[in-house]
Amino acid sequence: MTIGELATVGSVGVETIRFYQRKNLLRTPVRGGGIRHYDEADLRRLRFIRQAQAAGFTLEGIGELLDLDAGDDRSRARELAKARIEALDSKIADLQRARDALRRLARECAEGSAGPCPILASFDI
């Protein structure tokens, strides 16, 4: 595959592939006949990167996961996953608190008809 084909199949842009290469997450193949050729292993790695990003891992964390894959360090991979789960749980709790506060403000806004809307007042406009 060419870089354009890899980008299309991997649902990313060519610049994204180049970015991952600069971050040492994807290899940069040697040019053969003036064109770099990628294989199925590159596509699997690209998909792994995208899935790990969707799970909220940073590029640094993804790099560590990729290195662990080569070394079979399951306990470290588990530690990284647990830490990511804790971070997600914390973010979910924050979002739930924000949702609950906004629901309360919307209810207060609907109940009153005089004075400033509690939603706008809470944002201190």
Backbone as CSV, one residue per row, in Angstrom:
resi,resn,N_x,N_y,N_z,CA_x,CA_y,CA_z,C_x,C_y,C_z
1,MET,0.840,-1.181,0.000,0.000,0.000,0.000,0.882,1.239,0.000
2,THR,0.417,2.263,-0.671,1.064,3.561,-0.588,0.561,4.269,0.661
3,ILE,1.159,5.397,0.982,0.716,6.140,2.154,-0.731,6.602,1.991
4,GLY,-1.106,6.975,0.770,-2.480,7.392,0.510,-3.460,6.250,0.699
5,GLU,-3.077,5.066,0.244,-3.950,3.902,0.414,-4.066,3.523,1.888
6,LEU,-2.945,3.583,2.611,-2.977,3.289,4.043,-3.890,4.286,4.759
7,ALA,-3.775,5.544,4.388,-4.615,6.575,5.002,-6.089,6.301,4.730
8,THR,-6.421,5.957,3.512,-7.815,5.693,3.152,-8.355,4.486,3.907
9,VAL,-7.622,3.400,3.878,-8.075,2.177,4.544,-8.138,2.376,6.059
10,GLY,-7.214,3.172,6.594,-7.182,3.415,8.033,-8.075,4.556,8.479
11,SER,-8.778,5.175,7.544,-9.710,6.284,7.833,-9.029,7.470,8.518
12,VAL,-7.838,7.798,8.070,-7.111,8.967,8.558,-6.554,9.721,7.360
13,GLY,-6.000,10.873,7.619,-5.342,11.632,6.568,-3.881,11.235,6.442
14,VAL,-3.309,11.543,5.326,-1.891,11.268,5.088,-1.038,11.981,6.138
15,GLU,-1.397,13.211,6.468,-0.636,13.957,7.474,-0.705,13.296,8.847
16,THR,-1.802,12.615,9.133,-1.904,11.890,10.403,-0.880,10.757,10.434
17,ILE,-0.744,10.055,9.330,0.257,8.979,9.258,1.652,9.562,9.444
18,ARG,1.927,10.651,8.774,3.244,11.283,8.919,3.478,11.741,10.358
19,PHE,2.431,12.257,10.983,2.531,12.681,12.385,2.875,11.485,13.273
20,TYR,2.187,10.370,13.085,2.469,9.164,13.865,3.893,8.674,13.614
21,GLN,4.369,8.843,12.401,5.746,8.447,12.108,6.731,9.342,12.856
22,ARG,6.460,10.639,12.883,7.348,11.559,13.616,7.356,11.241,15.111
23,LYS,6.236,10.729,15.616,6.124,10.351,17.035,6.631,8.928,17.288
24,ASN,7.147,8.288,16.251,7.671,6.915,16.334,6.619,5.888,16.716
25,LEU,5.372,6.156,16.346,4.305,5.188,16.569,4.135,4.277,15.360
26,LEU,4.437,4.808,14.189,4.417,4.032,12.939,5.801,4.097,12.312
27,ARG,6.176,3.030,11.659,7.480,3.017,10.994,7.400,3.845,9.706
28,THR,8.544,4.303,9.260,8.648,4.974,7.966,9.400,4.022,7.047
29,PRO,8.681,3.379,6.120,9.359,2.404,5.272,10.350,3.063,4.318
30,VAL,11.326,2.281,3.924,12.313,2.740,2.946,11.616,2.852,1.596
31,ARG,11.996,3.854,0.836,11.409,4.035,-0.494,11.900,2.932,-1.436
32,GLY,10.968,2.343,-2.117,11.293,1.354,-3.147,10.753,1.868,-4.472
33,GLY,11.636,2.257,-5.382,11.184,2.824,-6.640,10.574,4.204,-6.458
34,GLY,11.044,4.931,-5.428,10.550,6.276,-5.180,9.270,6.336,-4.370
35,ILE,8.707,5.186,-3.992,7.447,5.143,-3.243,7.639,4.307,-1.989
36,ARG,7.078,4.773,-0.893,7.103,3.998,0.353,5.918,3.028,0.319
37,HIS,6.201,1.802,0.691,5.143,0.788,0.696,4.867,0.316,2.114
38,TYR,3.589,0.242,2.440,3.126,-0.188,3.755,2.449,-1.542,3.622
39,ASP,2.443,-2.290,4.720,1.845,-3.625,4.675,0.716,-3.752,5.706
40,GLU,0.191,-4.954,5.832,-0.924,-5.205,6.759,-0.517,-4.952,8.211
41,ALA,0.740,-5.188,8.548,1.198,-4.924,9.914,1.106,-3.431,10.222
42,ASP,1.424,-2.603,9.232,1.299,-1.153,9.419,-0.164,-0.763,9.618
43,LEU,-1.043,-1.378,8.857,-2.473,-1.093,8.989,-2.987,-1.526,10.364
44,ARG,-2.580,-2.707,10.830,-2.986,-3.169,12.164,-2.492,-2.201,13.237
45,ARG,-1.268,-1.754,13.098,-0.698,-0.815,14.068,-1.453,0.512,14.041
46,LEU,-1.780,1.000,12.850,-2.554,2.235,12.716,-3.916,2.085,13.377
47,ARG,-4.563,0.977,13.150,-5.874,0.736,13.777,-5.756,0.653,15.288
48,PHE,-4.688,0.032,15.762,-4.451,-0.039,17.205,-4.315,1.373,17.778
49,ILE,-3.535,2.210,17.130,-3.329,3.585,17.593,-4.666,4.311,17.677
50,ARG,-5.470,4.188,16.642,-6.764,4.882,16.611,-7.704,4.368,17.705
51,GLN,-7.716,3.059,17.928,-8.573,2.496,18.974,-8.096,2.916,20.357
52,ALA,-6.789,2.951,20.557,-6.246,3.379,21.842,-6.558,4.855,22.091
53,GLN,-6.493,5.668,21.038,-6.873,7.077,21.181,-8.349,7.202,21.546
54,ALA,-9.184,6.397,20.909,-10.619,6.431,21.209,-10.876,6.047,22.665
55,ALA,-10.016,5.211,23.224,-10.139,4.816,24.630,-9.561,5.878,25.557
56,GLY,-8.994,6.931,24.964,-8.499,8.040,25.762,-7.024,8.005,26.105
57,PHE,-6.284,7.075,25.547,-4.854,7.031,25.817,-4.154,8.177,25.102
58,THR,-3.135,8.726,25.736,-2.306,9.749,25.103,-1.371,9.065,24.110
59,LEU,-0.750,9.858,23.256,0.206,9.277,22.311,1.383,8.645,23.048
60,GLU,1.773,9.257,24.153,2.851,8.679,24.957,2.433,7.316,25.513
61,GLY,1.215,7.242,26.022,0.698,5.977,26.542,0.566,4.927,25.453
62,ILE,0.162,5.361,24.274,0.037,4.435,23.144,1.404,3.892,22.773
63,GLY,2.396,4.771,22.773,3.760,4.314,22.491,4.215,3.261,23.484
64,GLU,3.884,3.478,24.751,4.255,2.494,25.766,3.508,1.181,25.548
65,LEU,2.227,1.267,25.208,1.464,0.044,24.929,2.053,-0.717,23.744
66,LEU,2.442,0.011,22.716,3.045,-0.639,21.547,4.357,-1.319,21.931
67,ASP,5.148,-0.661,22.772,6.399,-1.270,23.235,6.121,-2.503,24.082
68,LEU,5.074,-2.443,24.905,4.724,-3.587,25.748,4.298,-4.772,24.912
69,ASP,3.616,-4.497,23.808,3.163,-5.569,22.930,4.345,-6.383,22.437
70,ALA,5.441,-5.707,22.159,6.637,-6.403,21.688,7.293,-7.199,22.808
71,GLY,7.071,-6.806,24.059,7.740,-7.458,25.177,6.864,-8.363,26.015
72,ASP,5.580,-8.427,25.727,4.677,-9.310,26.472,4.555,-8.963,27.951
73,ASP,4.591,-7.695,28.306,4.479,-7.282,29.703,3.010,-7.024,30.028
74,ARG,2.298,-8.086,30.337,0.858,-7.996,30.577,0.524,-7.202,31.830
75,SER,1.331,-7.315,32.875,1.016,-6.609,34.115,1.095,-5.099,33.909
76,ARG,2.075,-4.621,33.165,2.181,-3.175,32.900,1.022,-2.713,32.019
77,ALA,0.647,-3.511,31.040,-0.497,-3.163,30.186,-1.760,-3.057,31.028
78,ARG,-1.923,-3.967,31.969,-3.077,-3.920,32.875,-3.045,-2.656,33.723
79,GLU,-1.871,-2.300,34.241,-1.724,-1.084,35.044,-2.132,0.148,34.240
80,LEU,-1.677,0.215,33.004,-2.023,1.354,32.152,-3.523,1.408,31.900
81,ALA,-4.123,0.258,31.654,-5.569,0.212,31.412,-6.331,0.631,32.668
82,LYS,-5.910,0.154,33.830,-6.582,0.523,35.083,-6.473,2.020,35.341
83,ALA,-5.301,2.586,35.083,-5.121,4.024,35.276,-6.025,4.805,34.325
84,ARG,-6.166,4.317,33.105,-7.034,4.993,32.135,-8.494,4.893,32.570
85,ILE,-8.884,3.734,33.097,-10.256,3.542,33.592,-10.531,4.510,34.739
86,GLU,-9.583,4.666,35.659,-9.757,5.602,36.775,-9.919,7.031,36.264
87,ALA,-9.125,7.408,35.275,-9.231,8.757,34.709,-10.580,8.953,34.034
88,LEU,-11.044,7.931,33.322,-12.357,8.011,32.676,-13.475,8.095,33.710
89,ASP,-13.372,7.297,34.765,-14.381,7.343,35.831,-14.445,8.733,36.452
90,SER,-13.302,9.350,36.667,-13.252,10.690,37.233,-13.896,11.703,36.287
91,LYS,-13.587,11.571,35.024,-14.169,12.488,34.030,-15.680,12.294,33.940
92,ILE,-16.122,11.054,33.973,-17.559,10.762,33.942,-18.238,11.387,35.155
93,ALA,-17.638,11.262,36.333,-18.211,11.849,37.547,-18.309,13.369,37.415
94,ASP,-17.262,13.994,36.866,-17.289,15.444,36.649,-18.406,15.829,35.689
95,LEU,-18.544,15.081,34.608,-19.592,15.375,33.630,-20.984,15.168,34.226
96,GLN,-21.146,14.150,35.052,-22.440,13.921,35.693,-22.787,15.061,36.644
97,ARG,-21.798,15.560,37.397,-22.038,16.701,38.281,-22.435,17.937,37.465
98,ALA,-21.758,18.159,36.363,-22.085,19.303,35.505,-23.497,19.162,34.933
99,ARG,-23.849,17.960,34.500,-25.198,17.703,33.976,-26.250,17.958,35.050
100,ASP,-26.007,17.450,36.248,-26.970,17.632,37.339,-27.141,19.113,37.676
101,ALA,-26.046,19.855,37.709,-26.128,21.294,38.000,-26.901,22.018,36.909
102,LEU,-26.656,21.662,35.664,-27.361,22.307,34.559,-28.847,21.952,34.565
103,ARG,-29.169,20.722,34.909,-30.592,20.341,35.034,-31.290,21.174,36.106
104,ARG,-30.602,21.328,37.247,-31.164,22.110,38.344,-31.388,23.552,37.902
105,LEU,-30.398,24.121,37.230,-30.523,25.506,36.757,-31.639,25.650,35.722
106,ALA,-31.763,24.688,34.825,-32.828,24.736,33.813,-34.196,24.661,34.491
107,ARG,-34.301,23.833,35.513,-35.562,23.710,36.251,-35.889,25.029,36.966
108,GLU,-34.886,25.628,37.601,-35.085,26.911,38.284,-35.451,28.010,37.291
109,CYS,-34.858,27.957,36.116,-35.147,28.959,35.088,-36.599,28.820,34.619
110,ALA,-37.063,27.589,34.495,-38.431,27.348,34.024,-39.460,27.726,35.072
111,GLU,-39.096,27.617,36.343,-40.043,27.889,37.427,-40.266,29.381,37.663
112,GLY,-39.295,30.194,37.376,-39.423,31.622,37.645,-39.713,32.403,36.379
113,SER,-40.297,33.573,36.568,-40.578,34.404,35.404,-40.012,35.809,35.579
114,ALA,-39.555,36.146,36.765,-39.007,37.473,37.011,-37.518,37.380,37.305
115,GLY,-36.819,38.419,36.948,-35.390,38.485,37.229,-34.567,37.705,36.218
116,PRO,-33.294,37.737,36.431,-32.410,37.063,35.472,-32.555,35.542,35.536
117,CYS,-32.317,34.923,34.432,-32.365,33.455,34.356,-31.228,32.883,35.201
118,PRO,-31.515,31.925,36.048,-30.450,31.337,36.901,-29.293,30.727,36.084
119,ILE,-29.599,30.266,34.878,-28.534,29.694,34.048,-27.523,30.783,33.715
120,LEU,-28.032,31.913,33.233,-27.142,33.003,32.849,-26.445,33.600,34.071
121,ALA,-27.177,33.702,35.176,-26.585,34.250,36.395,-25.471,33.342,36.918
122,SER,-25.604,32.040,36.748,-24.584,31.119,37.253,-23.284,31.221,36.460
123,PHE,-23.396,31.641,35.198,-22.192,31.790,34.374,-21.614,33.189,34.519
124,ASP,-22.263,34.022,35.327,-21.791,35.364,35.650,-21.549,36.206,34.396
125,ILE,-22.617,36.345,33.606,-22.536,37.163,32.387,-22.656,38.620,32.759
